[in-house]
Amino acid sequence: MENKSIKEIEKRNELLGEIEWKLIEDFIQTRKNHGLSQQKMADQCNAIRETIARIENRTMKPSITTMIDILEPLGLTLKIEKIDK
């Protein structure tokens, strides 16, 4: 396994943080675009409101399964995209 410099690790962590931030921003915008409060989204997705709030407040890092479970009742899913470097 190749040793990575601290600078490379920091750059990767920064990129991951940006991707995570964008994902949560898209999640919030999706809820708003559907005209849903956190409670109504939770009700439609069989989740609890606190889960939605914790995701949006970035106090919880949801699993892929959790995100899909929340998005699927809205007719949405996650998507893999190429990262522009």
Backbone bond lengths (Angstrom), bond angles and torsions (degrees), N, CA, C in turn:
res aa  C-N    CA-C-N  psi(-1)  N-CA   C-N-CA  omega(-1)  CA-C   N-CA-C  phi
1 M - - - 1.454 - - 1.523 109.07 -
2 E 1.270 115.38 137.61 1.450 122.84 -176.27 1.532 110.27 -77.58
3 N 1.326 116.56 136.05 1.457 120.80 176.34 1.515 109.76 -79.07
4 K 1.301 116.39 131.27 1.457 121.04 179.04 1.514 109.23 -102.28
5 S 1.304 115.22 142.72 1.451 119.52 177.63 1.524 109.50 -73.72
6 I 1.300 115.67 161.45 1.457 121.03 178.10 1.525 109.79 -59.31
7 K 1.317 116.59 -38.55 1.465 121.06 -179.89 1.535 111.09 -62.76
8 E 1.335 117.41 -41.84 1.465 121.46 178.44 1.529 110.98 -64.61
9 I 1.315 116.08 -40.80 1.470 120.88 179.27 1.529 110.09 -65.83
10 E 1.330 116.52 -43.37 1.463 120.50 179.10 1.527 110.72 -62.83
11 K 1.335 116.79 -40.56 1.466 120.72 179.66 1.526 110.25 -64.49
12 R 1.335 116.62 -42.90 1.468 120.83 178.47 1.523 110.40 -62.74
13 N 1.321 117.51 -44.60 1.461 121.09 179.44 1.523 111.56 -63.39
14 E 1.316 116.79 -37.15 1.467 120.86 177.35 1.529 110.12 -64.38
15 L 1.329 116.63 -44.08 1.460 121.18 178.80 1.525 110.75 -62.32
16 L 1.325 116.90 -44.17 1.467 120.43 178.53 1.526 110.89 -61.87
17 G 1.326 116.70 -39.38 1.464 120.85 177.61 1.516 111.78 -62.81
18 E 1.335 116.50 -40.73 1.461 120.76 178.10 1.526 111.36 -65.41
19 I 1.323 116.38 -41.21 1.466 120.45 179.01 1.524 110.08 -64.33
20 E 1.322 116.12 -45.01 1.467 120.50 178.74 1.525 110.65 -61.62
21 W 1.337 117.47 -44.37 1.468 121.87 179.90 1.530 109.88 -59.14
22 K 1.337 116.78 -45.99 1.465 122.22 -179.05 1.532 110.48 -63.45
23 L 1.325 117.19 -41.82 1.456 120.83 179.13 1.528 110.82 -59.58
24 I 1.318 116.97 -45.69 1.469 120.64 -179.43 1.529 110.58 -68.40
25 E 1.332 117.24 -38.70 1.469 119.94 176.17 1.532 110.31 -60.81
26 D 1.331 116.95 -43.22 1.470 121.02 177.42 1.524 111.07 -64.00
27 F 1.327 116.86 -38.35 1.463 122.37 178.18 1.537 110.07 -60.81
28 I 1.328 116.50 -47.51 1.472 121.55 179.61 1.527 110.03 -63.18
29 Q 1.327 116.81 -46.15 1.458 120.80 -179.13 1.524 111.26 -63.19
30 T 1.319 116.84 -38.23 1.466 120.80 177.44 1.520 110.66 -60.95
31 R 1.320 117.01 -45.47 1.465 120.58 178.61 1.522 110.18 -59.57
32 K 1.315 115.90 -46.41 1.469 120.00 -178.99 1.526 111.29 -66.13
33 N 1.332 117.37 -40.37 1.467 121.20 179.13 1.530 111.77 -61.97
34 H 1.320 116.19 -29.45 1.469 120.78 177.55 1.536 111.26 -85.69
35 G 1.332 116.15 1.57 1.465 120.48 178.36 1.514 113.23 67.28
36 L 1.325 116.31 31.82 1.461 120.77 -175.38 1.522 111.75 -107.38
37 S 1.313 115.82 138.56 1.459 120.57 166.65 1.527 106.58 -77.73
38 Q 1.309 116.35 170.10 1.463 118.73 175.98 1.522 110.30 -59.56
39 Q 1.324 117.05 -40.08 1.466 120.64 -178.98 1.523 111.43 -65.75
40 K 1.336 117.09 -44.47 1.472 119.57 -179.53 1.526 111.07 -65.91
41 M 1.328 116.62 -37.29 1.471 119.24 176.81 1.526 109.26 -63.42
42 A 1.317 116.43 -46.11 1.461 120.70 179.70 1.528 110.91 -59.80
43 D 1.319 116.96 -42.98 1.466 121.13 179.58 1.533 110.83 -61.39
44 Q 1.319 117.32 -44.69 1.471 121.19 -179.08 1.522 111.98 -66.93
45 C 1.323 116.42 -28.28 1.472 120.69 -173.46 1.519 113.07 -104.45
46 N 1.345 116.98 8.07 1.464 120.91 -177.81 1.521 111.87 54.61
47 A 1.324 115.30 42.79 1.466 122.14 176.69 1.521 107.40 -119.38
48 I 1.314 116.50 176.23 1.464 118.91 173.35 1.523 108.35 -103.23
49 R 1.329 115.54 147.92 1.457 120.65 -175.98 1.518 111.88 -56.15
50 E 1.312 116.34 -36.98 1.457 120.31 -178.63 1.536 112.04 -60.49
51 T 1.334 116.74 -32.82 1.464 120.31 177.19 1.523 110.29 -64.37
52 I 1.323 116.15 -45.42 1.463 120.84 178.55 1.532 109.46 -61.46
53 A 1.322 116.40 -46.06 1.466 121.26 -179.40 1.528 111.37 -61.90
54 R 1.315 117.10 -43.80 1.468 120.53 -178.94 1.524 111.52 -65.56
55 I 1.327 117.27 -36.37 1.468 120.39 175.95 1.531 108.90 -64.60
56 E 1.328 116.03 -49.23 1.463 120.58 -177.13 1.528 112.21 -66.25
57 N 1.317 117.58 -32.68 1.471 121.44 178.81 1.525 112.62 -84.90
58 R 1.323 115.08 -1.42 1.466 122.58 178.69 1.534 112.61 62.17
59 T 1.328 116.18 30.68 1.459 120.21 174.65 1.516 110.51 -97.72
60 M 1.338 115.96 -2.83 1.463 122.19 177.93 1.515 108.02 -136.05
61 K 1.310 116.16 133.06 1.461 121.17 173.39 1.524 106.28 -100.91
62 P 1.345 115.99 100.63 1.463 118.97 -175.13 1.522 112.26 -70.82
63 S 1.308 115.65 150.92 1.462 120.45 174.24 1.525 108.53 -73.86
64 I 1.304 115.83 163.70 1.465 120.48 176.14 1.523 109.42 -59.12
65 T 1.318 116.99 -41.97 1.464 121.52 179.88 1.527 110.85 -59.94
66 T 1.319 117.55 -44.00 1.464 121.26 179.19 1.524 110.54 -61.17
67 M 1.332 116.94 -45.11 1.464 120.24 179.43 1.532 110.83 -61.47
68 I 1.315 116.73 -45.06 1.465 120.33 179.89 1.531 110.33 -64.43
69 D 1.333 117.51 -41.76 1.466 121.34 178.91 1.526 111.54 -60.59
70 I 1.322 117.14 -35.13 1.460 121.05 179.70 1.533 111.05 -77.77
71 L 1.319 116.90 -40.84 1.467 121.04 -175.22 1.533 113.84 -78.48
72 E 1.324 116.93 -32.49 1.469 120.56 -173.74 1.534 114.01 -56.65
73 P 1.342 119.77 -44.92 1.469 118.79 178.82 1.535 113.18 -62.41
74 L 1.327 117.29 -16.86 1.460 121.46 177.59 1.526 111.22 -91.88
75 G 1.343 115.77 2.18 1.458 120.31 -179.28 1.519 112.75 80.04
76 L 1.330 116.27 24.66 1.463 121.83 -176.78 1.520 111.51 -125.22
77 T 1.323 116.41 164.38 1.453 122.15 174.82 1.520 108.68 -149.92
78 L 1.319 117.06 -178.50 1.460 121.83 174.96 1.514 109.06 -88.44
79 K 1.313 116.89 158.02 1.453 122.04 -177.34 1.528 109.19 -138.95
80 I 1.307 115.66 143.25 1.455 120.95 176.18 1.525 108.09 -94.87
81 E 1.325 116.52 130.20 1.456 122.13 179.40 1.524 110.33 -130.31
82 K 1.301 116.06 154.48 1.445 121.62 175.93 1.526 109.34 -70.84
83 I 1.306 116.06 138.73 1.460 122.19 179.03 1.525 108.55 -88.23
84 D 1.308 116.38 128.13 1.458 121.01 173.60 1.522 107.69 -80.13
85 K 1.320 115.91 119.33 1.468 119.26 -179.29 1.494 110.92 -101.43
